[in-house]
Amino acid sequence: MEAINYYLPLKIDQTLMSLLKDNSMCTLSDSMGRLEYVSDNYCEILETNSSRLIGEPQKLLKSHLHSSALYKNLWRTIKMGQKWNGILTETLDSDQTIYLDTTIIPIHDEIENSVKYVGIYNNVTKIHQQNNKLKTTNIDDKNLLNVMPFHVFLTSKHGKVLNVNKSYGNKEVSELIGTYIYDYFSLDSFEIIKNNIEYVASKKVANQFEITEIDLTNNPRKYSILVAPVFNELGGLQSLTVTVHENIKTYCINKDREVGKKCRLIYQSINVGIIVVTDNNGKITEWNKGAEAAFGYKESEILGKPLTVLISRKSRKTSIKELLNITEKIDNKQDVELIEMYCLSKNKKEFLVELALSSLNFRGNKIYCAMMLDITKRKTLENKLKQKTKDLELFLYRSAHDLKAPFSTAEGLLNLLDKDSSTVNTKLLELLSTTVKRGKLLSESLTQASLITVNRNETSKIDFQKNIEDILQLPSLKNNLKGIKIVKQLDTYSEFYSNPELLRTIFHNVVHNALIYSKSLNNSNKPCVTISVKTLKNKAIIEISDTGMGIRKENLQKIFDLYFRANNLDDSGNGLGLYVVKSIVDDLNGEIHVKSKINKGTSFEIIIPNLK
């Protein structure tokens, strides 16, 4: 899009400004894209109010529905002091998508010596939807023409192509128009088609006939052709329709004679992967070059031998049992899975393969096709990766514990310095204290993350009452309890078994979150956090809710992302807590759900299976 130079002074006539505000959708943003003014019409189309928009970044300018190239062009244009125009899209809270014809105009504020951006919008959602419907209809029409099993040419009485329903041969519709239909058939068929077109043009009656063409593989292909006249309003001949339809049945009968021979040649030439064909008794009847290379046998040495000679002796009994189970499923038309099996080559070398078995009936006899892939290298790499993963998990666990000691020491020293405040700058002491707390919280989060993998197999009976009491006494939670009502609702008569450390981490992080955000921005009532636990025979249902500020709808799907923070009220937060919670719940094969309303509160429901 070519940018247009545009300059608008800041001192605009007040009457003109008033008309602009009342009759258009417009915004005013600072140089960083933060909104300073929004018109009522703009708020109405976005289904919101100005108090939610003023001071916030202009979301429309970074909609996820647009490519980064569009925004690079937009910002590059307005940063150069030029006007930008284009279509921007936004999805509202009601899940409705709107399309706005947008014009962004940079203006220079001489008083503040800064640049601001005026945005003027026009709602073109209905037009866009209508265009989409037209596009869909057009595509459907084209698809209908393409799936027709015949070609329809509209020609003159001399055979000149005026239009055609779809491409023919290697030519597109645009290339066919203006040529002659005779050009696409052999000389033998040329005279037949020409004579029939002349007959229909003179007699003004439809006529059907057949021709035979030889394709590129020297196979005969029969076509049925219908020529019909098209009349104008006065009854005169206007044009002709020539419908060409291939006789598929005749062609297939001729083609089938060579199918068996060609398939066998193709299959034998495949050298990627191992393909072995057996009869109904498990004797090898065919195999490809890939099988010959893998097992080392020549075709004359292996054909007629049972498939079991290719299976390793140490796992032969188990492998045969699995193969029999698969063949039974295939015979019953059930879905079958891949199996892993150790094979044995001619030189006694063992290797692991992944095997897929299928069957088909050929000339009244059932045959089986075993397709194998050597996965020895893949398994070796997988085992190395597993070991590396264990090493990384151990490193994370030890690093998290090693970080605790210096932070605890530093915290102790700060407490001593705090008592002797006369010798230390109080503000500096507060900054050091905040830094140490953040570092200690990060260390605790890393420790919790490491517990997911290190202690995942530990299981014992859970005392929810004691766990909750212990967690509420932790310093990181106890300091936030002031002025907050805690309600505990426990229905834990059924014994429940799980990993105690992982459950403790879940409670710690979710309760900490509830305490931090439990106070509503416009609610004078005393904030409340409710912890509810109900144990059943096969699961425990944990619900932790607060009466706080809530979470916006667009952030609900992001709160479990690594390092995501919905707001900045908790300066010490690091965006790991809920990520760790979600990872633990997934690892325990549980579920976690969250519901929230702005200024009403948030509720987390966690369902954990009973491992008893």
Beta strands, then each sheet from edge to edge (+ up, - down):
strand 1: 4-5
strand 2: 25-29
strand 3: 35-38
strand 4: 82-91
strand 5: 97-109
strand 6: 114-123
strand 7: 151-155
strand 8: 161-164
strand 9: 207-214
strand 10: 220-231
strand 11: 237-246
strand 12: 274-278
strand 13: 284-287
strand 14: 339-344
strand 15: 350-362
strand 16: 365-374
strand 17: 460-461
strand 18: 485-491
strand 19: 497-498
strand 20: 528-535
strand 21: 539-546
strand 22: 591-597
strand 23: 601-609
sheet 1: 1+ 4- 5+ 6- 2+ 3-
sheet 2: 8+ 7- 11+ 10- 9+
sheet 3: 13+ 12- 16+ 15- 14+
sheet 4: 17+ 19-
sheet 5: 18+ 20+ 21- 23+ 22-
end
